[in-house]
Amino acid sequence: MRVESFEEIVKPLGNRAAVARGIVRVENGPVRRTTVLLTMLLVGVCMLAVASHAEAGLYKWTDERGKVHYTDKIPPEAVNRENVQLNRQGLTIRKTEQARPSTQPLAKTETDEQRARQAERDKLLAVRRDRALIESYTNENEIDLAKTRAVATIDGQVQSAQAYIAQMQKRRDELEGKKGTFAPRPVPGALVLEIETIDAEVVRQHEFIAAKKKESANVAARYDADKQRFHELRSGEPGSAVVATDDGRYSPGNAPALKLTNASSVAR
């Protein structure tokens, strides 16, 4: 299909002066009028494309080795680098600064969040222990008394187990003496079974005593630590303050919204 030029379209109109001024009178019907409009639209699109191409020009950018490049497009590896857009005459149209690294902290991993939550729980538990310590005792002598009672209870269990072992050992000696009375006949199975049962129970009791002695040492150490912590809280030594928020809750932090309270106010 042949496309008529703009001059060919408007020539039959006989008004070249109107064409030069951009004014066209169309009197040949709807077909001729449509052709004129399409041609003018095509010319406008071509002019926009040419203008866009002329504006695009070149891009000037520098790689990581300091070498300057001129390209019609910014390559992917240079997108975040400083670059200058030039027109066809070499004049600067637009300048883009190098992208700065993000200053926002990286997102915490799940493990980091778990550690943070655990640390916060540990702090809260420590504050609760301090509060309970202050509310449970009025002086260090009471802690010593509580320690003595707790250790004495465990020691009593150890002594009972030792007495039970002595009784079983006495019974075993009696059974061993009876074994000689059956010679040359075989020793009854019931007697042998009872001796084996006593031996197993003695082993179990010795294990119980060992565990209780370990427990006694741990209890004594815990009371000693409580006594030391109580002394720190009462004397107001550094790091020993009980911290309370305005709404009555307790926290170990030094946030501005928190206020320090002495031990007596916490006890109340």
C-alpha positions in Angstrom: 0.0 0.0 0.0 1.4 3.4 -1.0 1.5 6.2 1.6 1.0 9.7 0.2 3.3 12.4 1.3 2.0 15.4 3.1 2.5 17.6 0.0 0.6 15.2 -2.2 -2.3 15.2 0.2 -2.7 18.9 0.5 -1.7 19.8 -3.1 -5.2 19.3 -4.5 -6.5 21.8 -2.1 -4.7 24.6 -3.9 -3.7 26.5 -0.9 0.1 26.2 -0.4 0.2 29.3 1.9 -2.1 27.5 4.3 0.1 24.5 4.2 3.2 26.5 5.0 1.3 28.0 8.0 0.2 24.5 9.1 -3.4 25.3 8.3 -5.1 22.8 6.1 -8.6 22.9 4.7 -10.0 19.6 3.9 -12.9 19.5 1.5 -12.6 16.1 -0.1 -14.5 14.0 2.3 -13.8 11.8 5.3 -11.3 9.5 3.6 -8.9 12.3 2.7 -9.4 13.9 6.2 -8.5 10.6 7.9 -5.4 10.2 5.8 -4.2 13.6 6.8 -4.6 13.0 10.5 -2.8 9.6 10.3 0.1 11.2 8.5 0.4 14.0 10.9 0.3 11.5 13.8 3.1 9.4 12.2 5.3 12.5 11.7 4.8 13.4 15.4 5.8 10.0 16.6 8.9 10.0 14.4 9.9 13.4 15.8 9.5 12.2 19.4 11.6 9.1 18.7 14.4 11.3 17.2 14.2 13.7 20.1 14.4 10.8 22.6 17.3 9.2 20.8 19.1 12.5 20.7 18.5 13.1 24.4 19.7 9.6 25.4 23.2 10.4 24.2 26.0 8.6 26.1 26.8 7.5 29.6 30.1 8.1 31.2 31.1 5.9 34.1 34.2 4.5 35.9 34.8 0.9 36.8 36.4 -0.5 40.0 39.8 -0.2 38.4 39.3 3.5 37.7 38.9 3.1 34.0 36.5 5.5 32.3 33.9 4.1 29.9 31.5 5.6 27.4 28.5 3.5 26.5 24.9 4.1 25.2 23.6 2.1 28.1 24.6 1.6 31.7 25.7 -2.1 32.2 24.3 -4.0 35.2 27.6 -4.0 37.1 27.7 -0.2 36.9 24.2 0.6 37.9 25.1 1.6 41.4 28.2 3.5 40.4 28.5 7.2 39.8 27.7 8.0 36.1 27.0 11.1 33.9 24.6 11.2 31.0 25.8 13.2 28.0 23.9 14.5 25.0 25.2 14.2 21.4 27.1 17.4 21.9 28.9 16.1 24.9 27.1 18.3 27.4 26.0 16.9 30.8 22.3 16.2 31.0 22.1 14.3 34.2 24.5 13.2 36.9 23.8 10.2 39.2 25.7 9.8 42.4 27.1 6.4 43.5 24.7 4.4 45.6 25.6 4.5 49.3 25.5 1.3 51.3 22.5 0.8 53.5 23.0 2.1 57.0 20.1 0.0 58.4 21.1 -2.9 60.5 20.8 -6.4 59.1 17.8 -8.4 60.0 18.5 -10.6 63.0 18.6 -14.3 62.4 16.3 -16.6 64.3 19.2 -17.8 66.5 20.1 -14.2 67.4 16.4 -13.5 68.3 16.3 -16.7 70.5 19.5 -15.6 72.3 18.1 -12.1 72.9 14.8 -13.6 74.2 16.7 -16.0 76.5 18.9 -13.1 77.8 15.9 -11.1 78.6 14.3 -14.0 80.4 17.5 -14.5 82.4 17.5 -10.9 83.4 13.9 -11.0 84.5 14.5 -14.2 86.5 17.5 -12.5 88.2 15.4 -9.6 89.2 12.6 -11.8 90.5 15.2 -13.7 92.6 16.5 -10.5 94.1 13.0 -9.4 94.9 12.2 -12.7 96.6 15.4 -12.6 98.6 14.6 -9.1 99.9 11.1 -10.1 100.8 12.1 -13.5 102.5 14.8 -12.3 104.9 15.3 -9.3 107.1 19.0 -9.9 107.9 21.9 -12.3 107.1 21.4 -14.3 110.3 18.1 -15.6 109.0 19.8 -16.9 105.8 22.4 -18.7 108.0 19.5 -20.3 110.0 17.7 -21.3 106.8 20.9 -22.9 105.5 21.5 -24.8 108.7 17.9 -26.2 108.6 18.1 -27.2 105.0 21.5 -28.9 105.3 20.3 -30.7 108.5 17.3 -32.1 106.8 19.5 -33.7 104.1 22.1 -34.9 106.6 19.2 -36.6 108.5 18.3 -38.5 105.3 21.9 -39.6 104.9 22.1 -40.8 108.5 18.9 -42.8 108.0 20.3 -44.5 104.9 23.5 -45.3 106.7 21.6 -46.9 109.6 19.6 -48.9 107.2 22.8 -50.2 105.5 24.1 -51.2 108.9 20.9 -53.2 109.6 21.1 -54.9 106.2 24.8 -55.7 106.7 24.0 -57.3 110.1 21.3 -59.5 108.5 23.7 -60.5 105.7 26.2 -61.6 108.2 23.6 -63.8 109.9 22.7 -65.4 106.5 26.3 -66.0 105.8 26.6 -67.8 109.1 23.7 -70.0 108.3 25.2 -71.1 105.0 27.8 -73.2 106.8 25.1 -75.2 108.7 23.8 -76.7 105.5 27.0 -78.5 104.5 27.4 -80.9 102.8 23.8 -80.2 101.6 23.3 -77.3 99.1 22.4 -73.9 100.4 18.7 -73.2 100.0 17.8 -70.9 97.1 15.8 -68.6 99.3 18.8 -67.9 101.5 21.0 -67.2 98.4 18.3 -64.9 96.9 18.0 -62.9 100.2 21.7 -62.3 100.3 21.7 -61.1 96.7 18.7 -58.8 97.4 20.6 -57.3 100.4 23.7 -56.7 98.3 21.7 -54.9 95.6 19.9 -52.7 98.2 23.2 -51.8 99.9 24.5 -50.6 96.5 21.4 -48.5 96.0 21.6 -47.0 99.4 25.2 -46.0 98.9 24.2 -44.3 95.6 21.5 -42.5 97.5 23.9 -41.3 100.1 26.3 -40.0 97.5 23.6 -38.0 95.8 22.4 -36.5 99.1 25.8 -35.4 100.0 26.2 -33.7 96.7 22.8 -32.1 97.2 23.8 -30.9 100.6 26.9 -29.2 99.2 24.8 -27.5 96.5 22.3 -26.3 99.0 25.0 -24.8 101.2 26.6 -23.1 98.2 23.2 -21.6 97.1 22.5 -20.2 100.6 26.0 -18.7 100.7 25.4 -17.1 97.3 22.0 -15.8 98.6 23.7 -14.3 101.6 26.3 -12.6 99.5 23.6 -11.2 97.2 21.5 -10.1 100.1 24.5 -8.2 101.5 25.0 -6.5 98.1 21.3 -5.5 97.9 21.2 -4.2 101.4 24.5 -2.3 101.2 23.7 -0.8 97.8 26.9 -1.9 96.2 27.4 -1.1 92.4 25.3 -3.4 90.3 23.1 -4.4 93.2 20.2 -2.0 92.9 16.7 -3.4 92.6 15.0 -1.7 89.7 11.3 -1.0 89.4 9.2 0.7 86.7 6.6 3.3 87.4 3.8 0.7 87.0 5.3 -1.6 89.7 6.9 -4.1 87.4 10.6 -5.1 87.8 13.4 -4.9 85.3 17.2 -5.1 85.4 17.8 -2.4 82.8 19.1 1.1 83.1 16.4 2.7 80.9 15.5 6.3 81.5 11.9 5.3 82.3 13.1 3.2 85.3 13.8 4.3 88.8 15.9 2.8 91.5 14.3 1.7 94.8 15.9 0.7 98.0 15.3 -2.7 99.5 12.8 -1.6 102.1 10.5 0.0 99.5 10.6 -3.2 97.4 9.7 -5.3 100.4 6.7 -3.1 101.0 
